[in-house]
């Protein structure tokens, strides 16, 4: 089914794919073979532990998030109803902040909280605008994009919003409403 869905997405060219359109294409028996889906919570944690040094606390936090979602679901809550708090990933360049955001997106997707495993990753400079009020408009667009896709939104180099060269205060103020 995964292969069939991928074929439909690859050949839709932005159009609605109907059942008839699929039958007109060449349906391949290989699409209905078991797919090799090896992504799991354990895989994500193992990748971080084996490939990165010093992420023990991050792994503990990912385990806590997973347990919180699993417990919430056991109590009858939908995964989307379980609050996943905003986070700040801090550290020197090259310490794995973007990698952790990527793995967090995969984890939350596997748990059914997110609609996509791929986070929307923006550099703080991408939020800058040349005109007054433009930064807030850009931030609102990115927030809406993340909400529509049910995706994790990661702002790389967010500290640049505080340097004064960007309309960082406008961006921060705009982020505050959906974060709270």
C-alpha positions in Angstrom: 0.0 0.0 0.0 2.9 2.3 0.7 4.2 1.7 -2.8 0.8 2.3 -4.3 0.4 5.5 -2.4 3.9 6.6 -3.5 3.0 5.9 -7.1 -0.2 7.9 -6.8 1.7 10.8 -5.3 4.5 10.6 -7.9 2.1 10.6 -10.9 -0.7 12.9 -9.7 1.0 16.1 -10.8 -1.0 18.0 -8.3 -4.3 16.5 -9.5 -6.8 14.3 -7.6 -6.0 10.7 -8.2 -9.1 8.6 -8.8 -9.4 4.8 -8.7 -10.0 4.9 -12.5 -6.8 6.9 -13.0 -4.8 4.2 -11.0 -6.2 1.4 -13.1 -5.2 3.3 -16.3 -1.6 3.2 -15.0 0.4 0.1 -14.9 -0.3 -1.5 -11.5 2.7 -3.5 -10.5 2.4 -6.6 -8.2 5.5 -5.4 -6.4 3.5 -2.6 -4.9 1.6 -5.1 -2.8 4.6 -6.8 -1.3 5.4 -6.0 2.3 7.3 -2.8 2.5 10.5 -2.5 4.5 9.5 0.0 7.2 12.1 -0.1 9.8 11.6 3.2 11.5 10.6 2.9 15.1 11.0 4.6 18.4 13.9 2.2 19.3 15.6 3.0 15.9 15.5 6.7 16.5 16.9 6.4 20.1 19.6 4.0 18.9 20.6 6.3 16.0 21.1 9.2 18.5 23.0 7.1 21.0 25.3 5.4 18.5 26.0 8.3 16.3 26.2 11.3 18.7 28.0 11.8 21.9 26.5 13.7 24.8 22.8 13.3 23.9 21.8 11.1 26.9 19.5 13.8 28.3 18.0 14.3 24.9 17.3 10.6 24.7 15.7 10.7 28.2 13.5 13.6 27.1 12.4 11.7 23.9 11.6 8.7 26.1 9.6 10.9 28.4 7.7 12.4 25.5 7.0 9.0 24.1 5.7 7.7 27.5 3.5 10.8 27.9 1.9 10.2 24.5 1.5 6.5 25.1 0.0 7.0 28.5 -2.3 9.7 27.2 -3.6 7.4 24.5 -4.1 4.7 27.1 -6.4 7.1 28.9 -8.5 7.5 25.7 -6.9 10.7 24.4 -6.2 11.2 20.7 -2.5 11.7 20.0 -3.2 15.2 18.7 -4.9 16.1 22.0 -1.8 15.4 24.0 0.2 18.5 24.6 3.7 18.5 23.3 5.5 21.5 24.7 7.6 23.9 22.8 11.3 23.3 23.2 14.6 25.2 23.0 17.5 23.2 21.7 20.7 25.0 22.8 24.3 24.2 22.2 27.4 25.1 20.2 27.3 24.8 16.4 27.6 21.2 15.3 26.2 19.6 18.4 23.2 18.1 16.7 20.3 20.5 17.4 18.9 20.2 13.8 19.4 16.4 13.9 17.5 16.2 17.2 14.7 18.2 15.7 14.6 15.9 12.7 14.5 12.8 15.0 11.8 14.4 17.2 9.7 15.0 14.1 10.0 11.3 13.2 9.2 10.2 16.7 6.1 12.4 17.0 5.0 11.2 13.5 5.4 7.5 14.6 3.3 8.3 17.7 0.5 9.8 15.5 1.0 13.3 16.9 2.3 14.8 13.7 1.0 14.4 10.1 4.5 14.2 8.6 7.9 12.9 9.9 9.8 15.8 8.1 10.0 19.0 10.2 9.8 22.4 8.6 13.3 23.8 9.2 13.8 27.5 8.8 16.8 29.7 9.5 16.0 32.8 11.5 17.1 34.9 8.6 14.3 33.5 6.5 11.8 35.2 8.8 13.3 38.7 8.0 11.3 41.1 5.9 12.2 44.3 4.2 9.1 46.1 5.2 7.3 47.0 8.5 5.0 44.2 9.6 6.4 41.8 7.0 8.2 39.6 9.6 4.9 38.9 11.4 3.3 38.0 8.0 6.1 35.6 7.2 6.0 34.0 10.7 2.2 33.6 10.5 2.6 31.9 7.0 5.1 29.4 8.4 3.0 28.7 11.5 0.0 28.0 9.2 2.1 25.8 7.0 3.2 23.8 10.0 -0.3 23.6 11.3 -1.8 22.5 8.0 0.8 19.8 7.6 0.8 19.0 11.3 4.5 19.3 11.1 7.2 20.2 13.6 8.4 23.8 13.1 12.1 24.3 13.9 13.8 27.7 13.8 17.5 27.2 13.3 19.8 29.9 14.8 16.9 31.4 16.6 19.3 33.4 18.7 19.8 35.6 15.6 16.3 36.9 16.3 17.7 38.7 19.3 20.7 40.4 17.5 18.8 43.5 16.4 19.6 43.0 12.7 16.3 41.3 12.1 12.8 42.2 13.3 13.3 39.6 15.9 11.0 41.1 18.5 8.2 41.0 15.9 8.9 37.4 15.1 9.1 36.4 18.8 5.8 38.2 19.6 4.1 36.5 16.7 5.3 33.1 17.8 4.1 33.6 21.4 0.3 33.3 20.7 0.4 29.8 19.2 3.1 28.7 21.6 1.0 29.5 24.6 
